[in-house]
Amino acid sequence: MKSLLIKFIINEAKKCIQEDNFEVLDYRQKNKDSLKKYGFTGDFLIRELIEELDEADFNKGPTSEQDPTKTPGDVYEFIKNINFINDNYNVDFFIKFKFEHVGDCKLVVISLHESEMYDWKED
C-alpha cells in the first residue's frame, strides 16, 4: 500500500512541475547556500530531481505541516543523489515538499539542500 502512495505522490509532483505549478522556497538560508554552492537555481534543480525521483528515494511522510502560519498540508521527504546532473557531484540532496490545493494542485518545495545525517529516516 505504501508503495502505491509513494508512486502517486511522485506522479502528482511531476504533474505539478510539468504544468509549472510549483514554488521553491529558495529564500530559506540552507536552500540558498546549497544552490549557490553547486551553481543551480531552485527551479532548475527541482525540475531535474522530481523528474528522476523513484520509490527508492522516498525518506518519510506524510507528516503534517509544522508551521502554523503556513497552509496546512501533508509533507513528504525524499533524498536524491544529484550525480545524474553532473558526474562531479556525488551529493545527496534533501527534498521536502507538500501540495497546496487551492483550485489546481500546487507543489511547494520547502527544503532543497544538501542532505545532512539527521535528514535520513530511521529504519
Secondary structure per residue as TSV (DSSP state, phi and psi in degrees):
chain	resnum	aa	ss	phi	psi
A	1	M	-	360.0	-43.3
A	2	K	H	-61.2	-37.9
A	3	S	H	-60.0	-41.1
A	4	L	H	-65.6	-39.9
A	5	L	H	-62.9	-45.0
A	6	I	H	-61.8	-45.3
A	7	K	H	-60.0	-42.9
A	8	F	H	-62.0	-46.1
A	9	I	H	-61.0	-45.8
A	10	I	H	-61.2	-44.6
A	11	N	H	-64.8	-38.6
A	12	E	H	-65.4	-40.4
A	13	A	H	-63.0	-43.8
A	14	K	H	-61.3	-41.0
A	15	K	H	-61.5	-45.8
A	16	C	H	-60.9	-42.1
A	17	I	H	-63.6	-46.9
A	18	Q	H	-61.4	-31.6
A	19	E	T	-91.8	9.1
A	20	D	T	53.8	36.8
A	21	N	-	-112.5	67.5
A	22	F	E	-150.7	161.4
A	23	E	E	-140.9	131.3
A	24	V	E	-104.8	124.2
A	25	L	-	-81.5	66.6
A	26	D	T	-79.9	1.6
A	27	Y	T	-81.7	-14.8
A	28	R	S	-67.3	135.3
A	29	Q	H	-56.6	-46.9
A	30	K	H	-63.3	-40.2
A	31	N	H	-63.9	-47.1
A	32	K	H	-59.5	-44.3
A	33	D	H	-63.5	-44.3
A	34	S	H	-67.6	-41.4
A	35	L	H	-62.8	-42.9
A	36	K	H	-64.7	-43.8
A	37	K	H	-56.4	-39.7
A	38	Y	H	-100.8	-0.8
A	39	G	T	74.3	30.8
A	40	F	-	-110.3	155.4
A	41	T	-	-93.0	156.9
A	42	G	H	-61.1	-41.7
A	43	D	H	-62.1	-46.1
A	44	F	H	-61.5	-50.0
A	45	L	H	-66.1	-42.4
A	46	I	H	-68.0	-36.1
A	47	R	H	-59.8	-46.0
A	48	E	H	-66.2	-45.7
A	49	L	H	-66.6	-45.8
A	50	I	H	-63.1	-40.1
A	51	E	H	-60.2	-32.8
A	52	E	H	-98.1	-2.7
A	53	L	-	-62.0	143.5
A	54	D	-	-142.7	177.6
A	55	E	G	-56.0	-35.6
A	56	A	G	-64.2	-20.3
A	57	D	G	-85.6	-8.7
A	58	F	E	-62.8	135.0
A	59	N	E	-109.0	-58.8
A	60	K	E	-166.8	165.1
A	61	G	E	138.6	169.0
A	62	P	E	-78.6	146.1
A	63	T	E	-124.2	165.0
A	64	S	E	-85.4	149.5
A	65	E	-	-57.6	128.0
A	66	Q	-	-88.8	-21.8
A	67	D	-	-88.5	112.3
A	68	P	T	-66.2	-14.4
A	69	T	T	-86.5	-7.6
A	70	K	S	-99.1	162.0
A	71	T	-	-62.6	130.1
A	72	P	-	-61.7	154.9
A	73	G	-	171.2	162.5
A	74	D	E	-79.8	133.8
A	75	V	E	-107.6	137.2
A	76	Y	E	-124.4	145.7
A	77	E	E	-125.2	138.4
A	78	F	E	-135.0	157.7
A	79	I	E	-131.7	124.0
A	80	K	E	-134.1	132.4
A	81	N	E	-75.6	138.3
A	82	I	-	-97.2	12.4
A	83	N	T	-67.4	-13.4
A	84	F	T	-71.6	-17.8
A	85	I	T	-86.3	-42.9
A	86	N	-	-149.2	119.7
A	87	D	T	-57.3	-23.0
A	88	N	T	-76.6	-12.4
A	89	Y	-	-108.5	90.3
A	90	N	-	-94.6	69.9
A	91	V	-	-130.0	135.5
A	92	D	E	-86.4	133.9
A	93	F	E	-109.4	138.6
A	94	F	E	-92.5	128.2
A	95	I	E	-124.8	120.6
A	96	K	E	-124.8	125.1
A	97	F	E	-143.5	166.1
A	98	K	E	-141.8	166.4
A	99	F	E	-107.1	134.4
A	100	E	E	-110.1	127.0
A	101	H	E	-108.4	90.0
A	102	V	S	-124.2	93.7
A	103	G	S	77.1	-112.0
A	104	D	S	-76.6	163.3
A	105	C	E	-72.4	138.4
A	106	K	E	-128.7	132.2
A	107	L	E	-91.8	124.4
A	108	V	E	-113.5	114.6
A	109	V	E	-91.9	109.2
A	110	I	E	-82.6	-45.6
A	111	S	E	-126.9	135.9
A	112	L	E	-152.6	85.5
A	113	H	E	-153.4	170.5
A	114	E	E	-54.9	135.4
A	115	S	-	-71.8	146.1
A	116	E	-	-120.1	162.9
A	117	M	G	-54.5	-37.3
A	118	Y	G	-71.9	-14.3
A	119	D	G	-70.6	-26.1
A	120	W	S	-74.4	139.8
A	121	K	-	-66.7	155.2
A	122	E	-	-92.2	131.2
A	123	D	-	-87.3	360.0
